[in-house]
């Protein structure tokens, strides 16, 4: 199961609690850390409607949308990692 963790240098939101995406055969799990705990969002791979990448100078955001209207916006990944996430989720 590949796990991708955002860079702590990418934005103020990621300094202490970087975004994290875990991908397995059935689901995508997104973790957003907070001072007290974290929020997790799970989307079944079969429900993915689209995957896109928004790039900046150094870092990229991964945007995953589901057919049910859920949207994951994970920020601060290296461009190479963002492309790898996109390839894993769009190629069967």
C-alpha positions in Angstrom: 0.0 0.0 0.0 1.7 3.2 -1.1 1.6 6.2 1.2 2.4 9.7 0.1 3.1 12.5 2.7 3.2 16.1 1.8 6.2 18.3 2.4 6.3 20.2 5.7 7.8 23.2 3.8 4.9 23.5 1.3 2.5 25.7 3.3 1.5 26.9 6.7 -1.1 24.2 6.9 1.5 21.4 6.5 4.2 22.6 8.9 3.2 20.5 11.9 0.7 18.1 10.4 1.3 17.3 6.7 -1.4 15.9 4.4 -1.2 12.2 3.8 -2.7 9.9 1.1 -2.8 6.1 1.4 -3.8 4.0 -1.6 -4.7 0.4 -1.5 -6.5 -2.0 -3.9 -10.0 -0.9 -2.7 -9.8 2.7 -1.2 -8.0 6.0 -1.1 -7.7 7.4 2.4 -6.8 11.0 3.0 -5.6 12.2 6.4 -5.6 15.9 7.4 -3.9 16.4 10.7 -4.9 18.9 13.4 -3.6 19.9 16.8 -6.0 17.5 18.4 -6.3 14.5 16.2 -7.0 14.2 12.4 -9.8 14.0 9.9 -9.8 11.1 7.5 -11.8 10.8 4.2 -12.1 7.5 2.4 -13.2 7.2 -1.2 -13.6 3.8 -2.9 -11.5 3.5 -6.0 -14.6 2.4 -7.9 -16.2 5.8 -7.1 -13.4 8.0 -8.4 -14.9 10.4 -10.9 -11.7 12.4 -11.6 -8.1 13.0 -10.5 -6.3 16.2 -11.3 -3.1 18.0 -10.2 -2.6 21.7 -9.6 1.1 22.7 -9.7 3.0 25.6 -8.4 6.7 26.4 -8.7 7.9 23.6 -6.3 4.9 21.7 -5.0 1.6 20.3 -6.3 -1.9 19.7 -5.1 -3.8 16.5 -5.7 -7.5 16.8 -6.3 -9.6 13.7 -6.2 -13.4 13.8 -6.8 -15.9 11.1 -6.4 -19.2 10.4 -8.1 -21.0 11.1 -4.8 -19.7 14.6 -4.6 -16.8 14.0 -2.1 -13.7 16.0 -2.9 -10.2 15.6 -1.5 -7.7 18.4 -2.0 -4.4 17.3 -0.6 -1.7 20.1 -0.7 2.0 20.2 -0.7 3.3 17.1 -2.6 6.4 17.0 -4.7 5.4 17.2 -8.4 6.8 13.7 -9.0 4.7 12.2 -6.1 1.5 14.0 -7.3 2.0 12.5 -10.8 2.6 9.1 -9.2 -0.7 9.4 -7.3 -2.5 10.4 -10.5 -1.0 7.4 -12.4 -1.9 4.9 -9.7 -5.6 6.1 -9.6 -6.2 6.5 -13.3 -4.5 3.4 -14.7 -6.0 0.0 -14.0 
